[in-house]
Amino acid sequence: MCTAAGASLSRHVADTWGASLEQPLIRRAALPDWPGVAALLVAADLPLDGAEEHLGDFVLAADSEGNLLGCAALERYGHAGLLRSVTVAPPARGQGLGGSLVQHLLDTADAQGLDPVALLTTTAADYFPRFGFRVVPRSEVPDAVQASIEFAQACPTSAVALLRSGGSAARLGQNAAHALPVRRFDTRLATLADAGAIARIYNQGIEDRVATFETLLRSEEDTTSFMKGT
Ligand SMILES: CC(C)(COP(=O)(O)OP(=O)(O)OC[C@H]1O[C@@H](n2cnc3c(N)ncnc32)[C@H](O)[C@@H]1OP(=O)(O)O)[C@@H](O)C(=O)NCCC(=O)NCCS
Protein backbone atom coordinates (compact mmCIF):
# COMPACT_ATOMS: atom_id res chain seq x y z
CA MET A 1 0.00 0.00 0.00
CA CYS A 2 2.98 2.21 -0.31
CA THR A 3 3.22 4.40 -3.38
CA ALA A 4 4.68 3.33 -6.71
CA ALA A 5 5.76 5.23 -9.78
CA GLY A 6 3.92 5.37 -13.10
CA ALA A 7 0.45 6.22 -14.37
CA SER A 8 0.22 4.65 -17.80
CA LEU A 9 -3.11 2.96 -17.09
CA SER A 10 -4.82 5.94 -15.50
CA ARG A 11 -6.83 6.66 -18.66
CA HIS A 12 -8.78 3.44 -18.13
CA VAL A 13 -9.95 4.68 -14.74
CA ALA A 14 -10.50 8.21 -15.95
CA ASP A 15 -12.83 6.85 -18.62
CA THR A 16 -15.02 5.20 -16.01
CA TRP A 17 -15.11 7.87 -13.32
CA GLY A 18 -18.00 9.82 -14.69
CA ALA A 19 -20.44 7.19 -13.49
CA SER A 20 -22.97 7.57 -10.70
CA LEU A 21 -21.89 6.80 -7.13
CA GLU A 22 -25.37 5.79 -6.01
CA GLN A 23 -25.41 2.57 -4.00
CA PRO A 24 -21.93 1.27 -4.81
CA LEU A 25 -21.73 -2.50 -4.70
CA ILE A 26 -18.89 -4.31 -2.94
CA ARG A 27 -18.00 -7.58 -4.60
CA ARG A 28 -15.10 -10.02 -5.04
CA ALA A 29 -12.74 -9.44 -7.95
CA ALA A 30 -12.71 -11.84 -10.89
CA LEU A 31 -10.11 -12.34 -13.63
CA PRO A 32 -11.62 -9.81 -16.10
CA ASP A 33 -11.33 -7.12 -13.39
CA TRP A 34 -7.53 -7.02 -13.47
CA PRO A 35 -7.13 -4.14 -15.98
CA GLY A 36 -9.55 -2.00 -13.96
CA VAL A 37 -7.87 -2.88 -10.66
CA ALA A 38 -4.42 -2.19 -12.13
CA ALA A 39 -5.66 1.15 -13.39
CA LEU A 40 -6.97 2.12 -9.95
CA LEU A 41 -3.65 1.15 -8.32
CA VAL A 42 -1.52 2.95 -10.87
CA ALA A 43 -3.69 6.06 -10.70
CA ALA A 44 -3.23 6.08 -6.91
CA ASP A 45 0.51 5.47 -7.30
CA LEU A 46 0.21 2.16 -5.43
CA PRO A 47 2.44 -0.80 -6.37
CA LEU A 48 1.27 -3.50 -8.76
CA ASP A 49 3.87 -5.98 -7.52
CA GLY A 50 2.18 -9.20 -6.44
CA ALA A 51 -1.30 -7.75 -6.93
CA GLU A 52 -2.37 -9.75 -10.00
CA GLU A 53 -1.29 -13.01 -8.34
CA HIS A 54 -3.57 -12.10 -5.44
CA LEU A 55 -6.51 -10.84 -7.50
CA GLY A 56 -8.74 -13.39 -5.76
CA ASP A 57 -8.05 -11.57 -2.47
CA PHE A 58 -9.43 -8.26 -3.77
CA VAL A 59 -12.81 -6.76 -3.13
CA LEU A 60 -14.08 -4.05 -5.43
CA ALA A 61 -16.57 -1.25 -5.16
CA ALA A 62 -18.53 -0.68 -8.36
CA ASP A 63 -21.34 1.67 -9.27
CA SER A 64 -24.71 0.59 -10.65
CA GLU A 65 -23.25 0.46 -14.16
CA GLY A 66 -20.40 -1.79 -13.07
CA ASN A 67 -17.68 0.87 -13.19
CA LEU A 68 -14.93 0.31 -10.64
CA LEU A 69 -14.77 2.98 -7.94
CA GLY A 70 -12.36 1.40 -5.49
CA CYS A 71 -10.53 -1.70 -4.40
CA ALA A 72 -8.76 -3.30 -1.44
CA ALA A 73 -7.09 -6.65 -0.81
CA LEU A 74 -6.55 -8.96 2.13
CA GLU A 75 -3.72 -11.45 1.63
CA ARG A 76 -3.34 -14.40 3.99
CA TYR A 77 -0.05 -15.48 5.54
CA GLY A 78 -0.67 -18.27 8.01
CA HIS A 79 -2.74 -16.86 10.83
CA ALA A 80 -1.94 -13.28 9.81
CA GLY A 81 -3.44 -10.97 7.20
CA LEU A 82 -1.98 -8.26 5.00
CA LEU A 83 -4.26 -5.41 4.00
CA ARG A 84 -3.04 -3.73 0.82
CA SER A 85 -4.05 -1.87 -2.30
CA VAL A 86 -6.76 0.20 -0.61
CA THR A 87 -7.80 2.94 -2.97
CA VAL A 88 -10.86 4.86 -4.11
CA ALA A 89 -11.10 6.80 -7.37
CA PRO A 90 -10.70 10.53 -6.55
CA PRO A 91 -14.27 11.63 -7.43
CA ALA A 92 -15.67 8.93 -5.15
CA ARG A 93 -13.51 9.77 -2.12
CA GLY A 94 -14.81 11.15 1.15
CA GLN A 95 -18.09 9.25 1.00
CA GLY A 96 -17.19 6.28 3.15
CA LEU A 97 -16.27 3.95 0.31
CA GLY A 98 -12.68 3.41 1.49
CA GLY A 99 -14.04 2.73 4.96
CA SER A 100 -16.57 0.22 3.62
CA LEU A 101 -13.90 -1.66 1.68
CA VAL A 102 -11.53 -1.77 4.65
CA GLN A 103 -14.25 -2.77 7.10
CA HIS A 104 -15.51 -5.47 4.75
CA LEU A 105 -12.04 -7.03 4.66
CA LEU A 106 -11.49 -6.67 8.40
CA ASP A 107 -14.81 -8.41 9.03
CA THR A 108 -13.58 -11.17 6.72
CA ALA A 109 -10.29 -11.32 8.63
CA ASP A 110 -12.18 -11.63 11.91
CA ALA A 111 -14.49 -14.30 10.51
CA GLN A 112 -11.48 -16.28 9.28
CA GLY A 113 -9.51 -15.80 12.49
CA LEU A 114 -6.73 -13.83 10.78
CA ASP A 115 -4.91 -11.98 13.51
CA PRO A 116 -2.99 -9.74 13.41
CA VAL A 117 -3.64 -7.81 10.20
CA ALA A 118 -0.72 -5.70 8.97
CA LEU A 119 -0.34 -3.00 6.36
CA LEU A 120 2.34 -0.72 4.94
CA THR A 121 1.71 2.81 3.77
CA THR A 122 3.59 5.92 2.77
CA THR A 123 0.48 8.07 2.43
CA ALA A 124 -2.26 7.07 4.83
CA ALA A 125 -0.83 6.20 8.25
CA ASP A 126 -3.38 8.59 9.78
CA TYR A 127 -6.32 6.93 8.02
CA PHE A 128 -6.06 3.44 9.49
CA PRO A 129 -6.09 3.96 13.29
CA ARG A 130 -9.89 4.46 13.05
CA PHE A 131 -10.07 0.76 12.14
CA GLY A 132 -7.99 -0.31 15.13
CA PHE A 133 -4.55 -0.18 13.49
CA ARG A 134 -1.54 1.27 15.31
CA VAL A 135 1.87 2.22 14.00
CA VAL A 136 4.49 -0.42 14.86
CA PRO A 137 8.14 -1.13 14.10
CA ARG A 138 8.38 -3.54 11.16
CA SER A 139 9.94 -6.10 13.50
CA GLU A 140 6.52 -6.49 15.18
CA VAL A 141 4.96 -7.68 11.91
CA PRO A 142 4.82 -11.50 11.65
CA ASP A 143 7.73 -12.94 9.62
CA ALA A 144 5.38 -14.54 7.08
CA VAL A 145 3.87 -11.12 6.27
CA GLN A 146 7.32 -9.54 6.12
CA ALA A 147 8.22 -12.14 3.47
CA SER A 148 5.29 -11.01 1.27
CA ILE A 149 6.01 -9.18 -1.98
CA GLU A 150 4.41 -6.04 -0.55
CA PHE A 151 6.82 -5.96 2.41
CA ALA A 152 9.89 -7.51 0.80
CA GLN A 153 9.87 -5.85 -2.63
CA ALA A 154 7.10 -3.39 -3.34
CA CYS A 155 7.35 -0.83 -0.56
CA PRO A 156 10.27 1.44 0.32
CA THR A 157 11.82 0.95 3.74
CA SER A 158 10.43 4.37 4.65
CA ALA A 159 6.86 3.02 4.45
CA VAL A 160 5.12 2.96 7.84
CA ALA A 161 3.94 -0.40 9.20
CA LEU A 162 0.62 -0.61 11.02
CA LEU A 163 -0.84 -3.57 12.86
CA ARG A 164 -4.33 -4.44 14.07
CA SER A 165 -4.29 -7.09 16.79
CA GLY A 166 -7.15 -8.64 18.71
CA GLY A 167 -9.64 -8.67 15.85
CA SER A 168 -12.75 -6.55 16.15
CA ALA A 169 -11.88 -5.95 19.81
CA ALA A 170 -9.16 -3.59 18.58
CA ARG A 171 -11.86 -1.28 17.24
CA LEU A 172 -14.50 -2.07 19.84
CA GLY A 173 -11.92 -1.16 22.45
CA GLN A 174 -11.55 2.25 20.86
CA ASN A 175 -15.29 2.82 20.71
CA ALA A 176 -15.84 1.48 24.18
CA ALA A 177 -13.36 4.00 25.50
CA HIS A 178 -15.75 6.74 24.40
CA ALA A 179 -18.68 5.08 26.13
CA LEU A 180 -16.99 4.57 29.48
CA PRO A 181 -17.73 7.03 32.27
CA VAL A 182 -15.00 9.66 32.33
CA ARG A 183 -12.75 9.34 35.35
CA ARG A 184 -11.80 12.77 36.63
CA PHE A 185 -8.28 13.60 37.70
CA ASP A 186 -6.96 16.60 39.54
CA THR A 187 -4.60 18.76 37.56
CA ARG A 188 -1.88 21.12 38.75
CA LEU A 189 1.03 23.00 37.28
CA ALA A 190 4.16 20.88 36.91
CA THR A 191 7.22 21.71 38.99
CA LEU A 192 10.87 20.85 38.42
CA ALA A 193 10.38 17.93 40.82
CA ASP A 194 8.09 16.37 38.16
CA ALA A 195 10.78 16.37 35.46
CA GLY A 196 11.67 12.68 35.93
CA ALA A 197 8.01 11.58 35.75
CA ILE A 198 7.35 13.79 32.71
CA ALA A 199 10.35 12.28 30.91
CA ARG A 200 9.10 8.76 31.71
CA ILE A 201 5.59 9.49 30.37
CA TYR A 202 7.05 11.12 27.25
CA ASN A 203 9.41 8.18 26.66
CA GLN A 204 6.58 5.67 27.11
CA GLY A 205 4.75 7.39 24.26
CA ILE A 206 7.82 6.90 22.06
CA GLU A 207 8.29 3.27 23.08
CA ASP A 208 4.62 2.46 22.47
CA ARG A 209 4.67 4.47 19.21
CA VAL A 210 1.08 5.55 19.89
CA ALA A 211 0.96 9.28 19.65
CA THR A 212 4.24 10.48 18.20
CA PHE A 213 6.72 9.84 15.45
CA GLU A 214 9.54 11.03 17.73
CA THR A 215 12.29 8.48 18.28
CA LEU A 216 14.67 10.32 20.62
CA LEU A 217 14.18 9.41 24.28
CA ARG A 218 14.39 12.28 26.80
CA SER A 219 16.32 12.29 30.06
CA GLU A 220 15.23 13.98 33.29
CA GLU A 221 17.95 16.58 32.63
CA ASP A 222 16.50 17.31 29.15
CA THR A 223 13.07 17.87 30.66
CA THR A 224 14.44 20.03 33.49
CA SER A 225 16.30 22.14 30.99
CA PHE A 226 13.15 22.40 28.79
CA MET A 227 11.07 23.49 31.82
CA LYS A 228 13.67 26.08 32.79
CA GLY A 229 13.81 27.30 29.20
CA THR A 230 17.57 26.87 29.10
C1 LIG B 1 -7.19 6.51 1.69
C2 LIG B 1 -8.45 6.38 0.82
C3 LIG B 1 -8.56 4.91 0.40
C4 LIG B 1 -9.67 6.79 1.63
O1 LIG B 1 -10.83 6.54 0.86
P1 LIG B 1 -12.18 7.40 1.09
O2 LIG B 1 -13.27 6.67 0.44
O3 LIG B 1 -11.95 8.80 0.70
O4 LIG B 1 -12.28 7.30 2.69
P2 LIG B 1 -13.57 7.46 3.60
O5 LIG B 1 -14.63 8.22 2.87
O6 LIG B 1 -13.91 6.12 4.12
O7 LIG B 1 -12.99 8.31 4.79
C5 LIG B 1 -12.78 9.69 4.64
C6 LIG B 1 -11.97 10.15 5.85
O8 LIG B 1 -10.64 9.63 5.72
C7 LIG B 1 -9.72 10.71 5.73
N1 LIG B 1 -8.63 10.38 4.83
C8 LIG B 1 -8.71 10.12 3.52
N2 LIG B 1 -7.49 9.87 3.04
C9 LIG B 1 -6.63 9.96 4.06
C10 LIG B 1 -5.21 9.81 4.17
N3 LIG B 1 -4.44 9.53 3.12
N4 LIG B 1 -4.66 9.97 5.39
C11 LIG B 1 -5.42 10.28 6.47
N5 LIG B 1 -6.78 10.42 6.41
C12 LIG B 1 -7.35 10.27 5.21
C13 LIG B 1 -10.53 11.90 5.24
O9 LIG B 1 -9.94 13.10 5.66
C14 LIG B 1 -11.85 11.65 5.91
O10 LIG B 1 -11.75 12.01 7.27
P3 LIG B 1 -13.06 12.38 8.17
O11 LIG B 1 -13.89 11.13 8.26
O12 LIG B 1 -12.47 12.77 9.50
O13 LIG B 1 -13.73 13.48 7.41
C15 LIG B 1 -8.38 7.30 -0.44
O14 LIG B 1 -8.12 8.62 -0.02
C16 LIG B 1 -7.30 6.90 -1.44
O15 LIG B 1 -7.57 6.13 -2.35
N6 LIG B 1 -6.07 7.43 -1.31
C17 LIG B 1 -4.99 7.16 -2.25
C18 LIG B 1 -4.41 5.78 -2.04
C19 LIG B 1 -3.95 5.58 -0.61
O16 LIG B 1 -3.29 6.43 -0.03
N7 LIG B 1 -4.28 4.41 -0.07
C20 LIG B 1 -3.99 4.09 1.30
C21 LIG B 1 -3.24 2.86 1.40
S1 LIG B 1 -1.55 3.06 1.03
The ligand as an SDF file (V2000), in Angstrom:
LIG
                    3D

 48 50  0  0  0  0  0  0  0  0999 V2000
   -7.1850    6.5140    1.6940 C   0  0  0  0  0  0  0  0  0  0  0  0
   -8.4460    6.3760    0.8170 C   0  0  0  0  0  0  0  0  0  0  0  0
   -8.5650    4.9070    0.3970 C   0  0  0  0  0  0  0  0  0  0  0  0
   -9.6660    6.7930    1.6300 C   0  0  0  0  0  0  0  0  0  0  0  0
  -10.8260    6.5440    0.8650 O   0  0  0  0  0  0  0  0  0  0  0  0
  -12.1840    7.3960    1.0920 P   0  0  0  0  0  0  0  0  0  0  0  0
  -13.2730    6.6680    0.4410 O   0  0  0  0  0  0  0  0  0  0  0  0
  -11.9520    8.7980    0.7050 O   0  0  0  0  0  0  0  0  0  0  0  0
  -12.2780    7.3030    2.6950 O   0  0  0  0  0  0  0  0  0  0  0  0
  -13.5690    7.4590    3.6030 P   0  0  0  0  0  0  0  0  0  0  0  0
  -14.6270    8.2160    2.8690 O   0  0  0  0  0  0  0  0  0  0  0  0
  -13.9130    6.1220    4.1250 O   0  0  0  0  0  0  0  0  0  0  0  0
  -12.9940    8.3070    4.7940 O   0  0  0  0  0  0  0  0  0  0  0  0
  -12.7770    9.6860    4.6450 C   0  0  0  0  0  0  0  0  0  0  0  0
  -11.9730   10.1490    5.8450 C   0  0  0  0  0  0  0  0  0  0  0  0
  -10.6380    9.6320    5.7190 O   0  0  0  0  0  0  0  0  0  0  0  0
   -9.7170   10.7140    5.7340 C   0  0  0  0  0  0  0  0  0  0  0  0
   -8.6320   10.3750    4.8340 N   0  0  0  0  0  0  0  0  0  0  0  0
   -8.7060   10.1170    3.5250 C   0  0  0  0  0  0  0  0  0  0  0  0
   -7.4860    9.8670    3.0360 N   0  0  0  0  0  0  0  0  0  0  0  0
   -6.6260    9.9620    4.0620 C   0  0  0  0  0  0  0  0  0  0  0  0
   -5.2120    9.8100    4.1710 C   0  0  0  0  0  0  0  0  0  0  0  0
   -4.4360    9.5350    3.1250 N   0  0  0  0  0  0  0  0  0  0  0  0
   -4.6560    9.9690    5.3900 N   0  0  0  0  0  0  0  0  0  0  0  0
   -5.4210   10.2760    6.4690 C   0  0  0  0  0  0  0  0  0  0  0  0
   -6.7760   10.4240    6.4140 N   0  0  0  0  0  0  0  0  0  0  0  0
   -7.3490   10.2720    5.2120 C   0  0  0  0  0  0  0  0  0  0  0  0
  -10.5300   11.8990    5.2430 C   0  0  0  0  0  0  0  0  0  0  0  0
   -9.9380   13.0990    5.6560 O   0  0  0  0  0  0  0  0  0  0  0  0
  -11.8490   11.6500    5.9130 C   0  0  0  0  0  0  0  0  0  0  0  0
  -11.7490   12.0060    7.2720 O   0  0  0  0  0  0  0  0  0  0  0  0
  -13.0610   12.3800    8.1680 P   0  0  0  0  0  0  0  0  0  0  0  0
  -13.8880   11.1270    8.2590 O   0  0  0  0  0  0  0  0  0  0  0  0
  -12.4740   12.7660    9.4980 O   0  0  0  0  0  0  0  0  0  0  0  0
  -13.7320   13.4780    7.4130 O   0  0  0  0  0  0  0  0  0  0  0  0
   -8.3790    7.2960   -0.4380 C   0  0  0  0  0  0  0  0  0  0  0  0
   -8.1240    8.6190   -0.0230 O   0  0  0  0  0  0  0  0  0  0  0  0
   -7.3000    6.9020   -1.4390 C   0  0  0  0  0  0  0  0  0  0  0  0
   -7.5710    6.1270   -2.3520 O   0  0  0  0  0  0  0  0  0  0  0  0
   -6.0720    7.4350   -1.3080 N   0  0  0  0  0  0  0  0  0  0  0  0
   -4.9930    7.1560   -2.2490 C   0  0  0  0  0  0  0  0  0  0  0  0
   -4.4120    5.7770   -2.0410 C   0  0  0  0  0  0  0  0  0  0  0  0
   -3.9470    5.5840   -0.6140 C   0  0  0  0  0  0  0  0  0  0  0  0
   -3.2880    6.4340   -0.0260 O   0  0  0  0  0  0  0  0  0  0  0  0
   -4.2850    4.4080   -0.0670 N   0  0  0  0  0  0  0  0  0  0  0  0
   -3.9930    4.0880    1.2970 C   0  0  0  0  0  0  0  0  0  0  0  0
   -3.2400    2.8560    1.4040 C   0  0  0  0  0  0  0  0  0  0  0  0
   -1.5470    3.0630    1.0270 S   0  0  0  0  0  0  0  0  0  0  0  0
  1  2  1  0
  2  3  1  0
  2  4  1  0
  2 36  1  0
  4  5  1  0
  5  6  1  0
  6  7  2  0
  6  8  1  0
  6  9  1  0
  9 10  1  0
 10 11  2  0
 10 12  1  0
 10 13  1  0
 13 14  1  0
 14 15  1  0
 15 16  1  0
 15 30  1  0
 16 17  1  0
 17 18  1  0
 17 28  1  0
 18 19  1  0
 18 27  1  0
 19 20  2  0
 20 21  1  0
 21 22  1  0
 21 27  2  0
 22 23  1  0
 22 24  2  0
 24 25  1  0
 25 26  2  0
 26 27  1  0
 28 29  1  0
 28 30  1  0
 30 31  1  0
 31 32  1  0
 32 33  2  0
 32 34  1  0
 32 35  1  0
 36 37  1  0
 36 38  1  0
 38 39  2  0
 38 40  1  0
 40 41  1  0
 41 42  1  0
 42 43  1  0
 43 44  2  0
 43 45  1  0
 45 46  1  0
 46 47  1  0
 47 48  1  0
M  END
$$$$
